[in-house]
Amino acid sequence: MPHADLVFTGGPVLTMDPARSRATSLAVTGERIAAVGHDEVRELIGPRTEVVDLAGRMLLPGFQDSHIHAVGGGAELAECDLTDVVDADACLERIRAYAEAHPEREWITGGGWSMEGFAGGLPTRQQLDSVVPDRPVLLSNRDHHGAWANTRALELAGLTAATPDPADGRMERETDGFPTGMLQEGATALVARLVPVRTPEERLAGLLRAQKLLHSLGITGWQDALLGDFNGMADPSTAYLTAARDGSLTARVNGALWWDRDRGAEQIPELVRRREELTYGRFRAGSVKIMQDGIAENFTAALTAPYLDGCGCATANSGLSFVDPEALRKYVTELDALDFQVHFHALGDRAVREALDAIEAAVAANGRRGNRHHLAHLQVVHPDDLPRFAALGALANIQPLWAAHEPQMDTLTIPFLGPERAAWQYPFGGLLRAGATLVAGSDWPVSSPDPLAGVHVAVNRREPGATDERVFLPEQRIDLLSALTAYTAGSAHVNGFNDAGSLLPGHLADLVVLDRDILAAPPEEIAEARVERTYVGGALVFGD
């Protein structure tokens, strides 16, 4: 056998291959793994072979993210970034400083503010006016299902007490009906339509900024969960295509084409055309994203029974199904027949059931075509629906960082779900025991893109470094190997990269080196591990 280009030896190699889970050496030739084993792999070392002595560090498949917004996240890093502040006063001071440092900006944009920093999760226009009175401001919250506008922005948009709420959202209102500045779901678009669209150059810069960050976290591929125009966000597709063509896209990316919920099946031929146009090199667009509901914190997640009010009594609101369930079944059946993967946003138990019903209809009509449909977020899942994932071949796309006690969960979610439904949240253990395949992502910039932090919460059901000793629904914890599999082999599977996610001869040499063997460390120390090197196709994309 010819000499290898690259050989790793001297440390634990976690293969994600059930037949041979652990090794101590791995060889790479070109873009692919040549051999996995022990001392015999050293026979492939030649005079030009680069040898990496792991010295006890762990080698494992590169992480993949199954649900992320990389271009938007990277672009927001260059705008007013509020992701690392929680307190309202600190948030306002950050906005003031950004506005003063950027007098040339017509609009102050960005986001990442946390609802827990404001009473009821609802900041006001007057708060923004106190720091930026002269220019319009529109800042997405951390989950990007709402935005905060100042008075100037509302005025420019022509919003008054007489302006009706859109069908897919609402404006929070003052006692006289005038908007407070907090815009929920589709109401964001009433102001966002006026914000200058990011230029192609800004989008490309955002992608490359994000890619650098993600590689530093060991991420070698991902599924971008929204290719299209939505609530004023510029379509990231051209940034991906440009980077794929000029070679600056080093990650492997599958994009999910946005399903316009104001239209119907007439958009499907456009999706087919875009799938063909947006396939080049390491970029493809073989998925369709359908947002079926909203989020629990603003009462737009679709539930099978009404939300509770602050006194624990049932309200008249059960959330929103953005796509009619009967129509959804028809759309998904047609998309499945065209071999699209469907990527659902399904957060509430009614949305989860509607998505599963649509997959069931597609399977009944088309048979099993192996299109790897998946449901993302899965905050509230009715116990009756857990077995349906395995039965239908639907993949459970989890965002583990959300499954922990923190103020947004304890004050803005649990009281309004009630004890029974609150116990159905993020049922990772239940899904695994029911035979579901878990895949994992971050939804960045909604939450941290760090896979090790996500693995930590999936295993511990507590945030890294949390002082709160409570474990969030401990029966839903999963073991470390299952969590790592979700972030490697599982997400590579859902992203359509069949020869990645596990370390087997012939597979792509997408690799990550950690500074320690996390399988040998206590579970509460998982998030302390650090990525030292990341390789894509055998090429070093992060590290020394």
GIUR-V774977 format. One line per field, one symbol per residue. ss: DSSP state (H for helix, E for strand, L for the rest). phi: phi as a letter, one per 20 degrees, with the letter a starting at -180 (. if undefined). psi: psi as a letter, one per 20 degrees, with the letter a starting at -180 (. if undefined). Layout:
ss = ???
phi = ???
psi = ???
This chain:
ss = LLLLLEEEEEEEEELLLLLLLEEEEEEEELLEEEEEELHHHHHHLLLLLEEEELLLLEEEELEEEEEELHHHHHHHLLLEELLLLLLHHHHHHHHHHHHHHLLLLLEEEEEEELHHHLHHHLLLHHHHHLLLLLLEEEEEELLLLEEEELHHHHHHLLLLLLLLLLLLEEEEELLLLLEEEEEEEHHHHHHHLLLLLLLHHHHHHHHHHHHHHHHHLLEEEEEEEEELLELLELLLHHHHHHHHHHLLLLLEEEEEEELLLLLLHHHHHHHHHHHHHLLELLEEEEEEEEELLLLLLLLLLLLLLLLELLLLLELLLLLLLLLLHHHHHHHHHHHHHLLLEEEEEELLHHHHHHHHHHHHHHHHHHLLLLLLLEEEELLELLHHHHHHHHHHLLEEEELHHHLLLLHHHHHHLHHHHLHHHHLLELLHHHHHHLLLLEEELLLLLLLLLLHHHHHHHHHHLLLLLLLLLLLLLHHHLLLHHHHHHHHHHHHHHHLLLLLLLLLLLLLELLEEEELLLHHHLLHHHHHHLLEEEEEELLEEEELL
phi = .ffeebcdbnafdeemdgfbfcbcbbdccmecfeacrcfffffefcfdfeddeflnfedbggfcdeabcffffffffedfedfdccggfffffffgfffffcffffcecpqofdffecgmmcfcffffgfdcedcfcbcfffemdbbddefgffffemecfefffffdabdfcffenfgfoeddlffgffdgfefgfgfgffffffffffgfffffenedaadfeadqeblnfffegffffffffeneeefdcdddffeffeccffefgfffffgffdcaledbcdccedeebdcffdmdfedfbffeefenefeeddnddfdggffgfffffffffemeeddeecdefffgffffffffffffedmedmelfbdenlfccfgfegffgffemeeeeddfgeebfbgfffddcgfeenfffffeeleffffffenfeeccbdmgefbgeffffffgfgedlbfgmfefffdelgfefcffffffffecfffffffnefdcnbecgnffeeccdefaeffeefgfdgfffcedbccclmefdbpe
psi = pqqqhppprkrpoohkohhnhqaiqpqppciqphqpcchhhiiipahjpppoohlirpprqqqqpioqmgggghhhhjbnojhjqgpgghghhgggggghimiipgqorbajqphiiqpjjnrrhhghhhhniiqqpooqrhikjrqpqrggggghikpahipqqrhkaqpqqrhjiqpiioppcihhhhhhiipppprhhhgghgghggggghhijjpirropjnoapplipqpighgggghhhjjiohrpppqoppooiirbiiighhhgghgghlopcjprmjqppoohacqhhjkipoqiqqqqaijjqpajpjapohpphghghgghgggghjkqppopoogrhgggghghhgggggghhiaoikilqqpqflgopphhigihgghikpqooqnhhimqprhhghhifghihrhghhijpmmggggghjjqppqqahjpjgrqjohhhggghhghkqqpjpipiqpomhijqrrghhghhhiehghhghijnhkriqnqpirqmoqppqjroiiiqqhijgiiqqphqpqpkippipa.
